[in-house]
Amino acid sequence: MSRTPIAPPTLAAIRAAAERLRGLALRTPLIPLELPECRHEIYLKPENLQPIGSFKVRGAGNAMLLAGEERLADGVYTASAGNMAQGVAWAARRLGVPCRVIVPEHAPKTKLKAIDRLGGEAIKVPFDDWWRVIVEHRHPGIEGHFIHPVAEPAVIAGNATIGLEIAADLPAVKTILVPFGGGGLSCGIAAAARAVVPAARVYACEVATAAPLAAALAAGKPVAIDYAPSFVDGIGGKNVLDEMWPVARRLLAGSLVVGLEEVAAALRLLALRARLVAEGAGATPLAAALANPELEGPVVCVVSGGNLDADKLIPILGGALP
């Protein structure tokens, strides 16, 4: 199914989203990470400190506030491995509308419990069926307003507010590293950065078990990849969405791919040095920063979320892979 390419948000739309999100999303700080062994000057943008433990509250909140009461009258639903589900469920509870979430079978227990706690209904489906919802922007038999977790202008504009905050707190930033799931976060931040700190380069960060952007950049077009589930569950997919490919190719400086061991090491470092609990996706930018010493600093690593199951966190802290 061919779809119209997504246009990057304008600076006006991003600033409007920032105003709309006041009181709904936290303005997270930039935290310097002292690593004498690293040549980079590294800062962390801890979106794991948001009310739902991830940046998704920004995009979900902006999209639902823009949708308005009439479009939300029959409820809202989304497709998510967990964090967007929480963002939509949290905003839906605030607005008093029902929420349902299509989740893949391997969705983490922590995120499923959070959906339930926030009043949302999780509907488990096989990964291929879940991915079909992402591609087709709908799920047969479910009524309500669908909010796409990635390819929706209002979601991307909400995510882009992170870029405004980074630029305001660190005008000298040269490199911004962002996890790549479908491109809604990385492309949003890149759109903001291009408008207010044009010298900065924004890189997508992927894990080797699921790196569709790296494959697309190598092929010059979106291609299907082999997706292997891992503890890095918040990023990766079977391919780059057609509607996201033009904006990703235009705005992102490239893809930095790291292995599971590198992500686990970065996750341990965040916990032990910065006292931040990150999920696998949230630790991927730091892993990429450590694996690529040629990057120009200052470097900002976006810690996108911290919703990690304890049974995965404990072995990682002990030096093993879950």
N, C-alpha and C positions, 0 to 999 in steps of 0.2 A: 504494500500500500504506500504510494508516494504521497508525501506531505510537503506543504509549503515550508521552506527553511525558516527557522526562528531568527528574528532580527535581534541584535544585542540591545539591551535597554539603553535609553538615552540618559544623560546625566540628570536631566529634570525628573525622569521617572524614578531614578535611584534615590534622589534627594527627597522626592515625595514619599517613597517607601520608608525612608528613614524617619520622616515625621510621623507617618502612619503607625510605625512600630514602637514609638515612644510609649513606655509603660507596659509593652507586651514582650519585647525582647531586651535582653541586657546589652549594654554597650561594654563588650568585654575588653580588658586591657591588653597591652603588649607586655610580655614578660621576658626580660633578657635571660638567656640560658648560658651560664658560665661553663664553657668547655675549653679549658686551656689547650687540650690536644687537638682542637679544631681551628683551622685558619679562618673560618667564617665568623662574623659577628652575627649570632643567631638570636632571633626573637620568636616567641611563641604567641599565637593568637588563640587563646583557650576557649573555643566555642563549646567545649565539654562542660563549661560552667553555666550554660543556658538552663532555664527551668526544666527542660526535658532532657538535658544532657547532650544536646547537639544543636548545630546551626539551623536545623530544619524548621525551628520555630519562626525564623525570619521569612522564609519563602512561603510556608503554609499560612502564616498570619497575614502577610500582605495579600495573598491571593484570596483568602476568605473575606477579609475586610473590603476588598474591591468588589467581590461577587455580590455582596448585598443580601438583604433578607429574602427578597423574592426568589432569587436563584437558589438559595439554600433551604427553601421551604420544605423540600422533600428529603432533606439530609444531604450529606456529603460523603464521598468515598474516594479512596486513592489506592495505589498499588505500591507496596513498600516492603523492604526487608526488615524494617523496624523503625528507623529514625523519622522518616517522613510520616509514617503512621502515627507516631507520637505527636509530631507537630500538628497534624490535622486534627487528631483526637483532642489535643489540649485546647486548640483554638475553638473546636466545635463545642466543647464543654463550656468555654467562656461565652460562646454565642447562643448556647441553648439549643443546638441542633444535633440530631443523631449522626453517628459516624460509623462507617464500615471500612475495613481494610483488607485488601487481597494481599496475602503474604505467601512467600515461597515456603515449601516444606521445611527447609533448613533454617528458617528464621530463629535467632537466638531466644532462649527462654526469657532472658532479662527483658528483651524488647516486647515479647508477647505478653508478659506479665504487666508491663507498663501500659500497653494498649488497653488491657482489661481494667487496670487501675484508673485510667483516664476516662473510662466510660465508652471506649470503642469496641466494636465487634470484629475480631480477627477471623478471616476466612482463609484456611490453608488450602493451597493448590500445588500441584507439581511445578517445578521450576519453569518448564517450557510453557505451561499455561499462564503462569505469572508473567513471564516475559512477553507473552502475547498481549496482555493487557497494556504493558508498557509501550509496545509497538502500535497497537490499535487504538489506544486512548479510551478504552471502554471495556466493560465486562458484561456479557449478556445476562439479562435477568436481574440486574441490580439497578434500582432507580436512585436518583439523586444527582447532585452536581459533582462531576468528576474533576479532581485536581491532579494533574499529572505531576509526578515527583520531580521531573527534570524539565521537559520541553513545554513550559508554560511561561509566557513573558512576565506575569506578575510574580511567579515563584523566583525566576532569575533575578528580577529587580530587587526582591527582598534579600536574596543571597548577596547581591552586589553591595549592599550596605556595609558588609565586612570590608570591602575594598576602600570605601570612604573613610572608615575608622582607621585602617592601617595607614593610609596616606596622611591623615590628620595627626596621628601619633608619631609617625616616622617618615617625614617628607623625603629623607635621603634614601629610602628603601630602593634597592636595586633588583632584588629577586624575591618573588613570592611563590611559595610552593604549596600546592593545593591538591587534595585527593581528587581523583577522577572516577566518578561513578557513571554518570551519564552526561556530565558537562554543565549541569545547571549551576553548580557552585563555582567551578573554575572559570567558566565563561562569564559569569556574573562579576566575579572579582576582577577578571581581566578587562571587562568593559569599563568598570569604575577606574581601574588603574590607568588605562589608556587616556581617560579624560582628565585625571587630576595629577598623576605622577607618570607621565609618558615615558620616562627613562627606565621605569621598572619593567622587568620581564616576568611573566607569569607562566610557570610550568605546571603541567598536569603530572601527578604522581600515581603510578599504578603498581600493582603487585604482579609478579611473573605468572601466577596461576590464573590471572584474568586481566589481560592488558589489551583491550580492543582498540584504544586510541593509538598505541604504538604500532599495532598491525595496520591500522588505517593509514597512518602517516607513511609507513613503508610501502604500502600498496598504492597510495594516492587516492584511495576511496575506502568507504567502510567495507570490511570483510568479516565473515564469520570466523570466530575463534573457538578453540576448545576451552570451556570454562570448567575449572576445578574448584569446588567449594573448599573453604578453609576458614580459619579463625578471622581472617580479614574479610568479613561478610558484607561490609557496607559499601564496597566499591566493586566495579567490574560487571560485565554483562557479556552477552553473546556477540555483540557488535556495537559500533557507534550508531546511534539513531540517525537515520537519513536527515531528519530536520535539524539535528544538532551539528552535523558534520561541517557545513560551510562556516558557521560561526566559530567552531572549535579550531578549524584549520587557520582561520584568519586571525584570531585573537591570542592563541596560546603559542608560546615559544617552542614547545615540544613536549615530549613525554619522557619522564624519568622512571624507569622500571627497576624495582628492587625485589629481592627474594624474601621468602617467609622468615628466614633466619634474621635478616637485616631488620625486618619490621618488628620482630620479637625483641631484638636488642634495643631498638629505639623505644619500644614500649616500656622496657625495663628502665631505660635511662630517664624517661619522663617521670616514672613513678619514684625513682630513687633520687634523682637530682632536682627535679622541679616539683615533686610531690603532686603530680597530676596523673590521674587514672585516665588513660586513653583506650579507645577500642582500636582494633587493627588498622582500620582506615585512617583514624586520627593520628596514628604514629607513622604512617607512610611518608608524609613530607619530611619529618626529621630523619628517617632512614635514608631518604633521597639526598638530603643535605649532607649527611655524613659520607655517603657513597660517591659524591660528586664534588670534590674539593676545588674544582676549577670554577664553580659558580661565583659570581660577583656578590659581595656583601655590601651593606647589611642584607641578611636573608631573613624573611619571615616565613615560619612554618605554621600553616593553619591546622590546628588540632580540632578537627571537625566534630568529634564526638567522643564520649567516654562510656558508652553503654556496652560493656563487656561482661559476659557471664563469668562468675567467680570460678567455675570449674575450668575456664580457659585462662583466666588471669593468674591463678595460683601456680600452675606449672611454668608459665612464662617467667614469672618472677624468680622461680627456682632454676632457670636456665634451660628449660626444655620447651619443646613445641607441644601444644595441646593436641 
